[in-house]
Amino acid sequence: MTVERPNSKPDRAFFSSGPCAKRPGWSISNIPTFTLGRSHRSKIAKEKLKELITSSKSLLKLPSDYKVGIVAGSDTGAIEMAMWSLLGATGVDVLGWENFGNDWVKDAVSQLKIKNLNVHKADYGKLPDLTKVDFNNDVIFTWNGTSSGVCLPDANWIKEDRKGLTLCDATSSVFAMPMDWTKLDVITWSWQKVLGGEAAHGMIALSPKALERLKTYQPSWPIPKIFRLAEDKKILEGVFEGETINTPSMLCVEDCIDALLWIESIGGSEGAIKRSKKNLEEVKFFVKENKDWIDFLAEKENTISSTSICLKITDPKFKKLSKDEQAAKLKTINQILEKENIAYDINSYRTAPAGFRIWGGATVESTDIEKLLPWIKWAYLTNLNV
């Protein structure tokens, strides 16, 4: 089968799931540089770091009594900081349905060696059985599975009267999906996802309940300096005032502030969520028209991610190929799309089923996704028809 080669190309071919596309109209020339070369402890630098914290909290409409801080190691550093600093006071339930959630399972099992531990796992495309989660324990989960394209539909499954803390890796959902902050005691994210910022910096938000844990409990294991939120049961308040534990890049800080200003200009988090939903709608229409060979990796419609939009090949001929043959064919297709400047980095995650992963966060224009999709069809059906 052949299809006509599309005529229109995306204006921007950036569809990577991290680091993600910069905001529309972004230019390095628009980024202030007067804090570069200054100590991050200087008054001017700390003011910028504090501005980033305050703006993030305001745009996300986090509760006023939550504390927000900047930490090292992107979202990974933030969620592991929370795990090392908070876990161990009670049992733990940890959920894994894609690569990163499974990493937090490994941390709990192999590194922290939590004794009273319940693991809830599911294959790519599915969520674990949320009814089996024990909220007498601390609960760790991702809101959106970046490598699987499967997200939580809501927070209704989280109990209001829970005894334990809820630790949420929200890196691919913050600024893209509605989230009930009151159900989340720890929220972590990075600048490199929906904001289109630069990598290596993470954010953490803590509820009063999580803050109280820091003041009343000290883990039995040693905590590396980079993961410390408290010392001798005293909260390191500087983390939440722009006094970062390690040295941040002030260029990245300025770039993130630029992204936050853009988020504000499009209507805040609500505007960003609207843009992401529109991107998903474009892909839904495409999948509906091409059900004979492609589908969402997520099995239930209400769990389809609007950011890391993961697609699988359902073509029976393709499915008969070995995994190595499937991977080789998709690699060639992605090389064609990159050579044509149609799409960069839309290959599926290395441990996920063979397919495509299209970033649909707010910094991506829906018109570009609309133009991209016919090229995927052309590249698959014409250039590598199996």
C-alpha positions as CSV (number, residue, x, y, z in Angstrom):
1,M,0.0,0.0,0.0
2,T,1.2,3.5,-0.8
3,V,0.0,6.9,0.3
4,E,0.7,10.3,-1.2
5,R,3.7,12.1,0.2
6,P,2.4,15.0,2.3
7,N,3.2,18.5,1.1
8,S,3.1,20.5,4.4
9,K,5.8,20.1,7.1
10,P,5.6,21.0,10.8
11,D,7.0,24.5,11.4
12,R,8.9,23.0,14.3
13,A,10.0,19.3,14.3
14,F,10.6,19.1,18.1
15,F,8.5,16.3,19.6
16,S,10.9,14.8,22.1
17,S,9.5,13.7,25.4
18,G,12.4,15.3,27.3
19,P,14.0,17.7,27.0
20,C,11.0,19.0,25.3
21,A,10.2,21.7,22.7
22,K,10.9,25.3,23.8
23,R,7.9,27.6,23.9
24,P,6.7,29.1,20.7
25,G,8.8,32.2,19.8
26,W,11.6,31.2,22.1
27,S,15.0,32.7,21.4
28,I,18.2,32.7,23.4
29,S,18.4,36.4,22.7
30,N,15.3,36.9,24.9
31,I,16.9,35.3,28.0
32,P,18.4,37.8,30.5
33,T,22.0,37.2,31.3
34,F,22.8,39.7,34.0
35,T,22.9,37.0,36.7
36,L,25.4,34.9,34.8
37,G,28.8,34.8,36.5
38,R,27.3,35.8,39.8
39,S,27.3,33.6,42.8
40,H,24.0,31.7,43.3
41,R,24.3,32.9,46.9
42,S,24.3,36.6,45.9
43,K,21.2,38.7,46.6
44,I,20.4,39.1,42.9
45,A,20.6,35.4,42.2
46,K,18.6,34.3,45.2
47,E,15.9,36.8,44.2
48,K,15.7,35.1,40.8
49,L,15.5,31.6,42.4
50,K,12.8,32.8,44.7
51,E,10.9,34.4,41.8
52,L,10.9,31.0,40.1
53,I,9.6,29.3,43.2
54,T,6.9,31.9,43.8
55,S,5.8,32.0,40.2
56,S,5.6,28.2,39.9
57,K,3.5,27.9,43.1
58,S,1.2,30.7,41.9
59,L,0.6,29.5,38.4
60,L,-0.1,25.9,39.6
61,K,-2.4,27.3,42.3
62,L,-0.8,25.1,44.9
63,P,-2.3,25.5,48.4
64,S,-0.8,28.4,50.3
65,D,0.5,26.2,53.1
66,Y,2.6,24.0,50.7
67,K,6.3,24.7,50.5
68,V,8.0,24.7,47.1
69,G,11.7,24.3,46.5
70,I,14.3,23.9,43.8
71,V,16.5,20.8,44.0
72,A,19.2,19.0,42.0
73,G,18.9,16.0,39.6
74,S,15.7,17.0,37.7
75,D,12.5,15.1,38.7
76,T,14.5,12.0,39.5
77,G,16.5,13.9,42.1
78,A,13.4,15.4,43.6
79,I,11.4,12.2,44.0
80,E,14.4,10.3,45.4
81,M,15.1,13.2,47.8
82,A,11.5,12.7,49.0
83,M,11.9,8.9,49.3
84,W,15.2,9.1,51.2
85,S,14.0,11.8,53.5
86,L,10.5,10.7,54.3
87,L,10.1,7.0,54.0
88,G,10.5,4.4,56.7
89,A,8.1,5.8,59.3
90,T,5.4,3.5,58.1
91,G,4.8,0.8,55.5
92,V,5.0,1.7,51.8
93,D,2.9,1.0,48.8
94,V,4.6,1.7,45.5
95,L,3.0,1.7,42.0
96,G,4.9,0.9,38.8
97,W,3.4,0.7,35.3
98,E,6.2,2.0,33.2
99,N,10.0,2.5,33.4
100,F,10.3,5.4,35.9
101,G,7.6,4.1,38.3
102,N,9.5,0.8,38.2
103,D,12.7,2.6,39.1
104,W,11.0,3.9,42.3
105,V,10.0,0.2,43.0
106,K,13.7,-0.7,42.7
107,D,14.7,2.1,45.1
108,A,12.2,0.9,47.7
109,V,13.1,-2.7,47.4
110,S,16.8,-2.7,46.7
111,Q,18.2,0.6,48.1
112,L,16.0,1.6,51.0
113,K,15.0,-2.1,51.7
114,I,11.6,-1.1,53.0
115,K,10.3,-4.0,55.1
116,N,6.6,-3.5,55.1
117,L,6.3,-3.0,51.3
118,N,3.5,-3.6,48.9
119,V,4.3,-3.4,45.2
120,H,1.6,-2.8,42.6
121,K,2.8,-3.3,39.0
122,A,1.1,-3.4,35.6
123,D,2.3,-4.0,32.1
124,Y,2.8,-1.2,29.6
125,G,-0.6,0.2,28.5
126,K,-2.3,-0.5,31.9
127,L,-2.7,0.9,35.4
128,P,-2.3,-1.3,38.5
129,D,-5.5,-2.1,40.5
130,L,-5.8,1.2,42.4
131,T,-8.4,-0.3,44.8
132,K,-5.7,-2.5,46.4
133,V,-3.6,0.5,47.6
134,D,-3.3,0.7,51.4
135,F,-3.4,4.3,52.5
136,N,-2.4,3.4,56.0
137,N,1.0,3.3,54.3
138,D,3.0,5.9,52.4
139,V,2.1,5.6,48.7
140,I,4.5,6.4,45.8
141,F,3.4,6.7,42.2
142,T,3.8,8.6,38.9
143,W,0.8,10.6,37.7
144,N,1.7,10.2,34.1
145,G,3.8,7.4,32.8
146,T,6.2,9.2,30.4
147,S,7.5,6.0,28.8
148,S,4.0,4.3,28.5
149,G,1.7,7.2,27.7
150,V,-0.6,6.0,30.5
151,C,-1.8,8.5,33.1
152,L,-4.1,8.6,36.1
153,P,-7.6,9.7,35.1
154,D,-8.1,11.6,38.4
155,A,-7.3,11.5,42.1
156,N,-10.6,10.0,43.3
157,W,-8.9,6.7,44.2
158,I,-6.8,8.6,46.9
159,K,-8.5,8.6,50.3
160,E,-9.1,11.9,52.0
161,D,-8.5,10.4,55.5
162,R,-5.3,8.6,54.5
163,K,-2.8,8.0,57.3
164,G,0.3,7.8,55.1
165,L,1.8,10.3,52.8
166,T,1.3,10.4,49.0
167,L,4.4,10.9,47.0
168,C,3.7,11.8,43.4
169,D,6.2,11.9,40.5
170,A,4.3,14.5,38.4
171,T,7.0,15.5,36.0
172,S,5.0,14.9,32.8
173,S,1.7,16.1,34.2
174,V,2.4,19.4,36.0
175,F,1.1,22.3,33.8
176,A,-0.6,19.7,31.5
177,M,-3.3,17.9,33.4
178,P,-5.8,18.8,36.1
179,M,-4.5,17.5,39.5
180,D,-6.0,17.7,42.9
181,W,-3.1,19.0,45.0
182,T,-4.9,18.3,48.3
183,K,-4.6,14.6,47.6
184,L,-0.8,14.9,47.1
185,D,1.6,15.4,50.0
186,V,4.7,15.4,47.8
187,I,4.7,16.6,44.2
188,T,7.9,16.6,42.1
189,W,8.5,17.8,38.5
190,S,11.3,19.2,36.3
191,W,11.7,22.2,34.1
192,Q,12.5,20.1,31.0
193,K,9.0,18.7,30.4
194,V,5.9,20.8,29.9
195,L,7.8,24.1,30.5
196,G,10.3,23.2,27.8
197,G,13.1,24.3,30.1
198,E,16.6,23.0,30.4
199,A,17.5,19.7,32.2
200,A,19.1,18.9,35.5
201,H,16.9,21.0,37.8
202,G,14.0,19.6,39.8
203,M,11.1,21.0,41.8
204,I,9.5,19.7,45.0
205,A,6.3,20.7,46.8
206,L,5.5,19.5,50.3
207,S,2.2,19.6,52.1
208,P,1.9,20.5,55.8
209,K,1.6,16.7,56.5
210,A,4.9,16.0,54.7
211,L,6.6,18.9,56.5
212,E,5.4,17.6,59.8
213,R,7.0,14.2,59.0
214,L,10.4,15.9,58.5
215,K,10.1,17.5,61.9
216,T,9.1,14.4,63.8
217,Y,10.9,11.5,62.0
218,Q,14.5,10.8,61.0
219,P,15.2,7.8,58.7
220,S,17.6,5.1,60.0
221,W,19.7,5.1,56.8
222,P,22.3,7.7,55.9
223,I,21.0,10.5,53.6
224,P,23.4,12.0,51.0
225,K,23.7,15.8,51.3
226,I,22.0,16.3,47.9
227,F,18.9,14.5,49.2
228,R,18.5,16.2,52.6
229,L,15.4,18.2,53.3
230,A,16.0,18.3,57.1
231,E,18.9,17.9,59.6
232,D,18.2,16.6,63.1
233,K,14.5,17.0,62.4
234,K,14.9,20.7,61.5
235,I,13.6,21.6,58.0
236,L,16.2,23.1,55.7
237,E,14.1,26.2,55.0
238,G,16.6,27.6,52.6
239,V,15.6,25.0,50.0
240,F,12.2,26.8,49.8
241,E,13.7,30.3,49.7
242,G,16.0,30.0,46.8
243,E,19.1,28.8,48.8
244,T,19.7,25.7,46.8
245,I,21.7,22.8,48.2
246,N,24.0,22.7,45.1
247,T,24.9,25.3,42.5
248,P,22.2,25.8,39.9
249,S,22.7,27.2,36.4
250,M,21.5,30.8,36.4
251,L,21.0,30.6,32.7
252,C,18.6,27.7,33.2
253,V,16.9,29.6,35.9
254,E,16.4,32.6,33.6
255,D,15.1,30.3,30.9
256,C,12.6,28.7,33.2
257,I,11.3,32.1,34.3
258,D,10.9,32.9,30.6
259,A,8.8,29.7,30.2
260,L,6.7,30.6,33.3
261,L,6.0,34.1,31.9
262,W,4.8,32.4,28.7
263,I,2.6,30.1,30.7
264,E,1.1,33.2,32.4
265,S,0.5,34.8,29.0
266,I,-1.5,31.9,27.6
267,G,-3.9,31.8,30.6
268,G,-1.8,30.1,33.3
269,S,-2.0,26.4,34.0
270,E,-5.5,26.3,32.6
271,G,-4.3,27.6,29.3
272,A,-1.4,25.2,29.2
273,I,-3.8,22.2,30.0
274,K,-6.1,23.3,27.2
275,R,-3.2,23.4,24.7
276,S,-2.1,19.9,25.7
277,K,-5.6,18.5,25.5
278,K,-5.9,20.0,22.0
279,N,-2.7,18.2,20.9
280,L,-4.1,14.9,22.1
281,E,-7.4,15.5,20.2
282,E,-5.4,15.8,17.0
283,V,-3.8,12.4,17.6
284,K,-7.1,10.8,18.6
285,F,-8.6,11.8,15.3
286,F,-5.7,10.4,13.5
287,V,-5.8,7.1,15.3
288,K,-9.5,6.8,14.7
289,E,-9.0,7.1,11.0
290,N,-6.1,4.6,11.0
291,K,-7.2,1.9,13.4
292,D,-6.2,-0.8,10.9
293,W,-2.5,-0.3,11.7
294,I,-1.9,2.0,14.7
295,D,-3.4,2.6,18.1
296,F,-2.7,4.1,21.5
297,L,-0.5,2.1,23.9
298,A,-2.9,3.0,26.7
299,E,-5.7,0.5,26.7
300,K,-8.4,2.7,28.3
301,E,-9.3,6.0,26.8
302,N,-9.5,7.9,30.1
303,T,-5.9,6.9,30.8
304,I,-4.4,8.2,27.6
305,S,-1.7,10.8,28.3
306,S,-1.9,14.2,26.6
307,T,1.8,14.8,27.0
308,S,3.8,11.6,26.3
309,I,1.4,10.3,23.6
310,C,2.5,6.7,23.0
311,L,1.3,4.8,19.9
312,K,1.8,1.1,19.1
313,I,1.8,-0.6,15.7
314,T,-1.2,-3.0,15.4
315,D,-0.6,-4.0,11.8
316,P,-0.7,-7.9,11.9
317,K,2.2,-8.1,9.4
318,F,4.3,-5.9,11.6
319,K,3.4,-7.9,14.8
320,K,4.6,-11.1,13.2
321,L,8.1,-9.7,13.0
322,S,10.7,-10.4,15.8
323,K,11.3,-7.6,18.3
324,D,14.6,-6.9,16.7
325,E,13.1,-6.6,13.3
326,Q,10.3,-4.3,14.6
327,A,12.9,-2.1,16.3
328,A,15.0,-1.9,13.2
329,K,12.1,-0.9,11.0
330,L,10.9,1.8,13.3
331,K,14.5,3.1,13.7
332,T,14.6,3.5,9.9
333,I,11.2,5.3,9.9
334,N,12.4,7.7,12.5
335,Q,15.6,8.3,10.6
336,I,13.5,9.2,7.5
337,L,11.4,11.6,9.5
338,E,14.5,13.3,11.0
339,K,16.2,13.5,7.7
340,E,13.1,15.2,6.2
341,N,13.0,17.6,9.3
342,I,9.5,16.3,10.1
343,A,10.1,15.0,13.6
344,Y,13.0,14.6,15.9
345,D,13.1,11.9,18.7
346,I,9.6,10.3,18.4
347,N,10.8,6.7,18.9
348,S,9.2,4.8,21.7
349,Y,11.0,4.5,25.0
350,R,13.7,1.8,24.9
351,T,11.8,-0.6,27.2
352,A,8.4,0.1,25.8
353,P,6.7,-1.8,23.0
354,A,7.8,-0.7,19.5
355,G,6.0,2.4,18.3
356,F,6.0,6.2,18.4
357,R,6.0,8.7,21.2
358,I,4.9,12.2,20.4
359,W,5.2,15.0,23.0
360,G,2.0,16.9,23.3
361,G,2.7,19.4,26.1
362,A,1.8,23.0,25.9
363,T,4.9,24.2,24.1
364,V,4.0,22.1,21.0
365,E,1.6,23.7,18.5
366,S,-1.4,21.5,17.6
367,T,-1.0,22.6,14.0
368,D,2.5,21.0,14.0
369,I,1.1,17.7,15.3
370,E,-1.6,17.9,12.7
371,K,1.1,18.2,10.0
372,L,3.3,15.5,11.5
373,L,0.7,12.7,11.6
374,P,0.3,12.2,7.8
375,W,4.1,12.0,7.5
376,I,4.2,9.1,10.1
377,K,1.6,7.3,8.0
378,W,3.5,8.0,4.8
379,A,6.8,6.9,6.3
380,Y,5.3,3.7,7.6
381,L,3.1,2.6,4.8
382,T,5.1,3.8,1.8
383,N,8.8,3.7,2.8
384,L,8.6,0.6,5.0
385,N,5.5,-1.2,4.1
386,V,5.6,-4.6,5.8
